[in-house]
């Protein structure tokens, strides 16, 4: 079976406090119709399946921690060596059904357990396939778009009752468990999610995004879900209009604030609305980087933050190589992390710039 390098640094390191991404599989069999990475027929899915090269992950960890042999200017090595929490499940579900057979996620967990590495798992599953997850190291973020078992939207996702059962079991075992309302779908995602999972350690909301080139996804959203192209604006991907999102989120924000709940808004232009330094949740991220946009907003107490502030937080990573994280037409001559920030921080189109935040946050400008 063909393998890929499952562990990487995300090119979104300036907007995410957990830029270490590990994926067990490429593509996912849950078949969520709003997702570009679906594979609805299991037989076809398995024919095209790629799995992470776990031997490569193990060799890298041995080299860094046992052999003490790594380049401090290698961004991936430096983040690992400094104990930054890994995020597993950004591109495909680590506990999707194929894992019961192949156990690639279990293997990654066994390897990282040996080195005391913490992982935040994002999943829609209702089972962990016997993986040796440890509450002293690992945390969970359960992705929930609705509590109505909408098979027309998520045809292969386990029913909400089963997922709630796993949520309760994880909490009983001492795990920190958050709920990620992603995508937030107008007319589908409602406060019933918060009420069902009220004792979650954290809530994150992120609005539906559409890939402009993905015809099937667009047809579903603009057809069956009844949205209109005019409801969206292009910000790389097609994002729900900020004024629309802002209004839709208000009942949730009011509920969170009224009940003293931990929450974040993960849309790049609304990070200021939450109450955590990490958009995945401070309790879920055992060690976040601290130089992403959410951290900078919260650390500056809603006052403007400057390039100097950011570079001070970047610290030992300033000279780490970053050019290999972007396609050649997007590097713009940037070689290091510091180059990246210096060149792009002042742009209103940069999601990590104060100028990018939605206008309801005037104190940030």
ZAVEXTI-465884 format. One line per field, with one value per residue (C-alpha): residue number from 0; residue in three letters; chain; x, z, y. Coordinates in steps of 0.2 Angstrom, whole numbers. Each point is the difference from the previous one (the first is absolute). Last residue first. Example, Ala and Ser with C-alpha at 12.3 -4.5 7.8 and 13.67 -1.06 7.14 Angstrom:
i = 1 / 0
aa = SER / ALA
ch = A / A
east = 68 / -6
up = 36 / 3
north = -5 / -17
***
This chain:
i = 364 / 363 / 362 / 361 / 360 / 359 / 358 / 357 / 356 / 355 / 354 / 353 / 352 / 351 / 350 / 349 / 348 / 347 / 346 / 345 / 344 / 343 / 342 / 341 / 340 / 339 / 338 / 337 / 336 / 335 / 334 / 333 / 332 / 331 / 330 / 329 / 328 / 327 / 326 / 325 / 324 / 323 / 322 / 321 / 320 / 319 / 318 / 317 / 316 / 315 / 314 / 313 / 312 / 311 / 310 / 309 / 308 / 307 / 306 / 305 / 304 / 303 / 302 / 301 / 300 / 299 / 298 / 297 / 296 / 295 / 294 / 293 / 292 / 291 / 290 / 289 / 288 / 287 / 286 / 285 / 284 / 283 / 282 / 281 / 280 / 279 / 278 / 277 / 276 / 275 / 274 / 273 / 272 / 271 / 270 / 269 / 268 / 267 / 266 / 265 / 264 / 263 / 262 / 261 / 260 / 259 / 258 / 257 / 256 / 255 / 254 / 253 / 252 / 251 / 250 / 249 / 248 / 247 / 246 / 245 / 244 / 243 / 242 / 241 / 240 / 239 / 238 / 237 / 236 / 235 / 234 / 233 / 232 / 231 / 230 / 229 / 228 / 227 / 226 / 225 / 224 / 223 / 222 / 221 / 220 / 219 / 218 / 217 / 216 / 215 / 214 / 213 / 212 / 211 / 210 / 209 / 208 / 207 / 206 / 205 / 204 / 203 / 202 / 201 / 200 / 199 / 198 / 197 / 196 / 195 / 194 / 193 / 192 / 191 / 190 / 189 / 188 / 187 / 186 / 185 / 184 / 183 / 182 / 181 / 180 / 179 / 178 / 177 / 176 / 175 / 174 / 173 / 172 / 171 / 170 / 169 / 168 / 167 / 166 / 165 / 164 / 163 / 162 / 161 / 160 / 159 / 158 / 157 / 156 / 155 / 154 / 153 / 152 / 151 / 150 / 149 / 148 / 147 / 146 / 145 / 144 / 143 / 142 / 141 / 140 / 139 / 138 / 137 / 136 / 135 / 134 / 133 / 132 / 131 / 130 / 129 / 128 / 127 / 126 / 125 / 124 / 123 / 122 / 121 / 120 / 119 / 118 / 117 / 116 / 115 / 114 / 113 / 112 / 111 / 110 / 109 / 108 / 107 / 106 / 105 / 104 / 103 / 102 / 101 / 100 / 99 / 98 / 97 / 96 / 95 / 94 / 93 / 92 / 91 / 90 / 89 / 88 / 87 / 86 / 85 / 84 / 83 / 82 / 81 / 80 / 79 / 78 / 77 / 76 / 75 / 74 / 73 / 72 / 71 / 70 / 69 / 68 / 67 / 66 / 65 / 64 / 63 / 62 / 61 / 60 / 59 / 58 / 57 / 56 / 55 / 54 / 53 / 52 / 51 / 50 / 49 / 48 / 47 / 46 / 45 / 44 / 43 / 42 / 41 / 40 / 39 / 38 / 37 / 36 / 35 / 34 / 33 / 32 / 31 / 30 / 29 / 28 / 27 / 26 / 25 / 24 / 23 / 22 / 21 / 20 / 19 / 18 / 17 / 16 / 15 / 14 / 13 / 12 / 11 / 10 / 9 / 8 / 7 / 6 / 5 / 4 / 3 / 2 / 1 / 0
aa = UNK / UNK / UNK / UNK / UNK / UNK / UNK / UNK / UNK / UNK / UNK / UNK / UNK / UNK / UNK / UNK / UNK / UNK / UNK / UNK / UNK / UNK / UNK / UNK / UNK / UNK / UNK / UNK / UNK / UNK / UNK / UNK / UNK / UNK / UNK / UNK / UNK / UNK / UNK / UNK / UNK / UNK / UNK / UNK / UNK / UNK / UNK / UNK / UNK / UNK / UNK / UNK / UNK / UNK / UNK / UNK / UNK / UNK / UNK / UNK / UNK / UNK / UNK / UNK / UNK / UNK / UNK / UNK / UNK / UNK / UNK / UNK / UNK / UNK / UNK / UNK / UNK / UNK / UNK / UNK / UNK / UNK / UNK / UNK / UNK / UNK / UNK / UNK / UNK / UNK / UNK / UNK / UNK / UNK / UNK / UNK / UNK / UNK / UNK / UNK / UNK / UNK / UNK / UNK / UNK / UNK / UNK / UNK / UNK / UNK / UNK / UNK / UNK / UNK / UNK / UNK / UNK / UNK / UNK / UNK / UNK / UNK / UNK / UNK / UNK / UNK / UNK / UNK / UNK / UNK / UNK / UNK / UNK / UNK / UNK / UNK / UNK / UNK / UNK / UNK / UNK / UNK / UNK / UNK / UNK / UNK / UNK / UNK / UNK / UNK / UNK / UNK / UNK / UNK / UNK / UNK / UNK / UNK / UNK / UNK / UNK / UNK / UNK / UNK / UNK / UNK / UNK / UNK / UNK / UNK / UNK / UNK / UNK / UNK / UNK / UNK / UNK / UNK / UNK / UNK / UNK / UNK / UNK / UNK / UNK / UNK / UNK / UNK / UNK / UNK / UNK / UNK / UNK / UNK / UNK / UNK / UNK / UNK / UNK / UNK / UNK / UNK / UNK / UNK / UNK / UNK / UNK / UNK / UNK / UNK / UNK / UNK / UNK / UNK / UNK / UNK / UNK / UNK / UNK / UNK / UNK / UNK / UNK / UNK / UNK / UNK / UNK / UNK / UNK / UNK / UNK / UNK / UNK / UNK / UNK / UNK / UNK / UNK / UNK / UNK / UNK / UNK / UNK / UNK / UNK / UNK / UNK / UNK / UNK / UNK / UNK / UNK / UNK / UNK / UNK / UNK / UNK / UNK / UNK / UNK / UNK / UNK / UNK / UNK / UNK / UNK / UNK / UNK / UNK / UNK / UNK / UNK / UNK / UNK / UNK / UNK / UNK / UNK / UNK / UNK / UNK / UNK / UNK / UNK / UNK / UNK / UNK / UNK / UNK / UNK / UNK / UNK / UNK / UNK / UNK / UNK / UNK / UNK / UNK / UNK / UNK / UNK / UNK / UNK / UNK / UNK / UNK / UNK / UNK / UNK / UNK / UNK / UNK / UNK / UNK / UNK / UNK / UNK / UNK / UNK / UNK / UNK / UNK / UNK / UNK / UNK / UNK / UNK / UNK / UNK / UNK / UNK / UNK / UNK / UNK / UNK / UNK / UNK / UNK / UNK / UNK / UNK / UNK / UNK / UNK / UNK / UNK / UNK / UNK / UNK / UNK / UNK / UNK / UNK / UNK / UNK / UNK / UNK / UNK / UNK / UNK / UNK / UNK / UNK / UNK
ch = A / A / A / A / A / A / A / A / A / A / A / A / A / A / A / A / A / A / A / A / A / A / A / A / A / A / A / A / A / A / A / A / A / A / A / A / A / A / A / A / A / A / A / A / A / A / A / A / A / A / A / A / A / A / A / A / A / A / A / A / A / A / A / A / A / A / A / A / A / A / A / A / A / A / A / A / A / A / A / A / A / A / A / A / A / A / A / A / A / A / A / A / A / A / A / A / A / A / A / A / A / A / A / A / A / A / A / A / A / A / A / A / A / A / A / A / A / A / A / A / A / A / A / A / A / A / A / A / A / A / A / A / A / A / A / A / A / A / A / A / A / A / A / A / A / A / A / A / A / A / A / A / A / A / A / A / A / A / A / A / A / A / A / A / A / A / A / A / A / A / A / A / A / A / A / A / A / A / A / A / A / A / A / A / A / A / A / A / A / A / A / A / A / A / A / A / A / A / A / A / A / A / A / A / A / A / A / A / A / A / A / A / A / A / A / A / A / A / A / A / A / A / A / A / A / A / A / A / A / A / A / A / A / A / A / A / A / A / A / A / A / A / A / A / A / A / A / A / A / A / A / A / A / A / A / A / A / A / A / A / A / A / A / A / A / A / A / A / A / A / A / A / A / A / A / A / A / A / A / A / A / A / A / A / A / A / A / A / A / A / A / A / A / A / A / A / A / A / A / A / A / A / A / A / A / A / A / A / A / A / A / A / A / A / A / A / A / A / A / A / A / A / A / A / A / A / A / A / A / A / A / A / A / A / A / A / A / A / A / A / A / A / A / A / A / A / A / A / A / A / A / A / A / A / A / A / A / A / A / A / A / A / A / A / A
east = -33 / -4 / -11 / -12 / -6 / -17 / 10 / 5 / 18 / 11 / 9 / 7 / 10 / 0 / -13 / 11 / -11 / 1 / 19 / 12 / 5 / 5 / 18 / 7 / -10 / 6 / 18 / 0 / -6 / 14 / 3 / -13 / 4 / -19 / -3 / -17 / 4 / 12 / -13 / 2 / 6 / 18 / 3 / -1 / 17 / 3 / 8 / -13 / -4 / 9 / -11 / -16 / -7 / 12 / -4 / -18 / 2 / 12 / -13 / -12 / -16 / -14 / -9 / -12 / 9 / 16 / 2 / -17 / 2 / 18 / -6 / -14 / 12 / 13 / 16 / -4 / 6 / -12 / 5 / -14 / -13 / -16 / -2 / 5 / -13 / 1 / 1 / 15 / 0 / -17 / -15 / -8 / -6 / 18 / 3 / -14 / 10 / 8 / -15 / 4 / -12 / 5 / -9 / 2 / -17 / -5 / -19 / -5 / 15 / -2 / -18 / 3 / 13 / -11 / -15 / 12 / 8 / -13 / 2 / 19 / -1 / -12 / 11 / 15 / -7 / 2 / 17 / 5 / 18 / 14 / -10 / -14 / -17 / -16 / -18 / -1 / 4 / -17 / -4 / -14 / 8 / -5 / 6 / 13 / 8 / -2 / 5 / 15 / 6 / -2 / 8 / 16 / 10 / -6 / 4 / -14 / 1 / -13 / 3 / 11 / -6 / 11 / -7 / 10 / 1 / -17 / -12 / -14 / 1 / -18 / -4 / 14 / -5 / -19 / 6 / -2 / 10 / -12 / -8 / 17 / 14 / 14 / 13 / 6 / -8 / 15 / -4 / 14 / 6 / 13 / 2 / -3 / -7 / -17 / 2 / 5 / -15 / -12 / 6 / -1 / -18 / -3 / 7 / -11 / -15 / 5 / -1 / 16 / 6 / -3 / -13 / 5 / -11 / -15 / 3 / -5 / 1 / -9 / 14 / 9 / 18 / 9 / 19 / 6 / 17 / 10 / 15 / 15 / 15 / -6 / -17 / 10 / -6 / 5 / -11 / -13 / -10 / -3 / -19 / -14 / 8 / -1 / 18 / 13 / 14 / 11 / 17 / 12 / 18 / 7 / 13 / -5 / -19 / 5 / 4 / -16 / -11 / 7 / -3 / -18 / -3 / 6 / -11 / -3 / -17 / -8 / 8 / -10 / -16 / 5 / 10 / 14 / -13 / 8 / 8 / 1 / -1 / 15 / 7 / 17 / 4 / 16 / 13 / 15 / 9 / -15 / -2 / 19 / 0 / -14 / 7 / 17 / 11 / 4 / 7 / -1 / 11 / -4 / 2 / -14 / -12 / 2 / 7 / -12 / -15 / 5 / 2 / -17 / -8 / 8 / -5 / -18 / -1 / -18 / -13 / -6 / -17 / -5 / -6 / -7 / -12 / -7 / -5 / -6 / -12 / -2 / 18 / 0 / 15 / -9 / -12 / -18 / -7 / 8 / 5 / 6 / 12 / 15 / 14 / 18 / 4 / 9 / 2 / 12 / 0 / 12 / -7 / -9 / -2 / -8 / -1 / 19 / 4 / -13 / 13 / -2 / 16 / 0 / -2 / -9 / 13 / -9 / -2 / -6 / -7
up = 74 / 13 / 10 / -15 / 2 / -9 / -16 / -3 / 3 / -15 / 4 / 16 / -12 / 2 / -13 / -13 / -12 / 9 / -2 / 14 / 6 / -18 / -3 / 18 / 5 / -14 / 2 / 18 / -4 / -12 / -19 / -6 / -18 / -5 / 6 / -8 / -18 / 6 / 10 / 18 / 15 / -8 / 2 / 19 / 6 / 19 / 3 / 11 / 9 / 16 / 4 / -9 / 15 / -2 / -19 / 3 / 12 / -12 / -14 / 11 / 10 / 2 / 17 / 3 / 15 / -9 / 5 / -7 / -17 / -2 / 6 / -13 / -14 / 2 / 10 / 16 / -6 / 9 / 13 / 9 / -13 / 6 / 16 / -9 / -14 / -18 / -3 / 11 / 12 / 5 / 3 / -17 / -10 / -5 / -12 / -12 / -16 / -1 / 4 / 15 / 13 / 17 / 15 / 19 / 9 / 13 / -2 / -6 / -10 / -9 / -3 / -7 / -11 / -7 / -3 / -8 / -13 / -13 / 0 / -1 / -14 / -11 / 3 / -5 / -16 / 0 / -7 / -18 / 1 / -2 / 8 / -13 / 7 / 3 / 2 / -18 / -6 / 8 / 13 / -2 / 8 / -14 / -14 / 5 / 13 / -10 / -17 / 8 / 7 / -16 / -10 / 10 / -9 / 12 / 16 / 12 / 18 / 14 / 16 / 14 / 18 / 14 / 17 / 15 / 15 / -5 / 14 / -11 / -13 / -4 / 4 / -11 / -15 / 3 / -2 / -19 / -15 / -15 / -5 / -4 / 0 / 13 / -7 / 12 / 17 / 9 / 17 / 13 / 10 / 14 / 4 / 18 / -4 / 4 / -12 / -14 / 4 / 0 / -17 / -7 / 5 / -8 / -16 / 1 / 3 / -15 / -12 / -8 / -16 / -16 / -8 / 7 / -9 / -6 / 15 / 11 / 17 / 9 / 12 / -13 / -6 / 13 / 0 / 16 / 6 / 11 / 11 / 2 / 12 / 18 / -7 / -9 / -16 / -3 / -15 / 1 / -15 / 7 / -3 / -3 / -14 / -5 / 4 / 5 / 10 / 10 / 2 / 15 / -3 / 15 / -11 / 2 / -2 / -17 / -7 / 7 / -5 / -18 / 0 / 6 / -14 / -13 / 7 / -17 / 2 / 14 / -8 / -16 / 10 / 3 / 16 / -6 / -10 / -15 / -4 / 17 / 10 / 11 / 8 / 9 / 16 / 0 / 10 / -4 / -10 / -11 / -4 / -4 / -11 / -10 / -2 / -5 / 6 / 16 / -11 / 9 / 8 / 18 / -3 / 11 / -1 / -17 / -10 / 9 / -4 / -18 / -2 / 8 / -12 / -15 / 6 / 2 / -19 / 0 / -11 / -17 / -6 / -18 / -2 / 18 / -4 / -16 / 11 / 14 / -11 / 7 / -2 / 8 / 0 / -7 / 15 / 0 / -5 / 15 / -7 / 16 / -11 / 1 / -12 / 5 / 15 / 17 / 0 / 11 / 1 / 10 / -2 / 17 / 4 / -17 / -9 / -4 / -1 / -14 / -12 / 11 / 6 / -5 / 6 / -11 / -13 / -13 / -3 / -14 / 5
north = 241 / -12 / 11 / 1 / -18 / 0 / 4 / -18 / -4 / 1 / 16 / -7 / -12 / -19 / -2 / 9 / 10 / 16 / -1 / 6 / -17 / -6 / 3 / 1 / -15 / -11 / 6 / -4 / -18 / -2 / 0 / 12 / 5 / 2 / -18 / -1 / -4 / -14 / -9 / 3 / -10 / -2 / 19 / -1 / -4 / 4 / 16 / 8 / -17 / 4 / 15 / 0 / 10 / 14 / 0 / 2 / 15 / 8 / -2 / 10 / -5 / 13 / -2 / -14 / -6 / -1 / -18 / -4 / 7 / -7 / -17 / 0 / 6 / -13 / 3 / -10 / -17 / -11 / -13 / -10 / 5 / -7 / 11 / 16 / -3 / -4 / 19 / 1 / 16 / -3 / 12 / 1 / 15 / 6 / -14 / 7 / 2 / -16 / -10 / -11 / 8 / -6 / -6 / -4 / 1 / 13 / -4 / 17 / 2 / -17 / 3 / 18 / -6 / -14 / 12 / 13 / -13 / 2 / 19 / 0 / -13 / 11 / 15 / -10 / -6 / -19 / -5 / -6 / -6 / 12 / 14 / 0 / 6 / -10 / 3 / 7 / -18 / -5 / -13 / -12 / -15 / -11 / 11 / 13 / -11 / -16 / 7 / 9 / -16 / -9 / 14 / 1 / 14 / 14 / -11 / 4 / 5 / -2 / 10 / -5 / -1 / -7 / -6 / -5 / -12 / -8 / 0 / 7 / -14 / -1 / 18 / 6 / -10 / 4 / 18 / -2 / -6 / -4 / 16 / 8 / -13 / 2 / -11 / -3 / 1 / -6 / -8 / -2 / -15 / 0 / -19 / -7 / -17 / 6 / 14 / -12 / -11 / 15 / 5 / -18 / -1 / 17 / -7 / -15 / 11 / 12 / -14 / -6 / 10 / -9 / 11 / 17 / 13 / -10 / -11 / 14 / -8 / 14 / 5 / 12 / 5 / -10 / -3 / -7 / 8 / -12 / 0 / -10 / -1 / -3 / -7 / -14 / -7 / -18 / -3 / -14 / 6 / 17 / 0 / 12 / 9 / 18 / 4 / 13 / -7 / 12 / -9 / 1 / -7 / -10 / -8 / -18 / 6 / 7 / -17 / -9 / 14 / 0 / -19 / 2 / 13 / -13 / -13 / -8 / -9 / 10 / 15 / -2 / 5 / 18 / 2 / 12 / 11 / 8 / 17 / 8 / -16 / 0 / 16 / -2 / 9 / 10 / -8 / 11 / -14 / -3 / 19 / 0 / -15 / 6 / 18 / -6 / 14 / -9 / -14 / -17 / -13 / -3 / -19 / -5 / 15 / 7 / -15 / -12 / 11 / 1 / -18 / -4 / 13 / -8 / -18 / 7 / 3 / 7 / -10 / 4 / -7 / 0 / -18 / 1 / 15 / -9 / -15 / 11 / 11 / 18 / 6 / 17 / 13 / 15 / 1 / 7 / -17 / -9 / -17 / -9 / -9 / 12 / 5 / -1 / -10 / 1 / 18 / 10 / 19 / 11 / 17 / 0 / 19 / 3 / 17 / 3 / -19 / -2 / -7 / -16 / -8 / -18 / -18 / -13 / -2 / -11 / -18 / -11 / -17
***
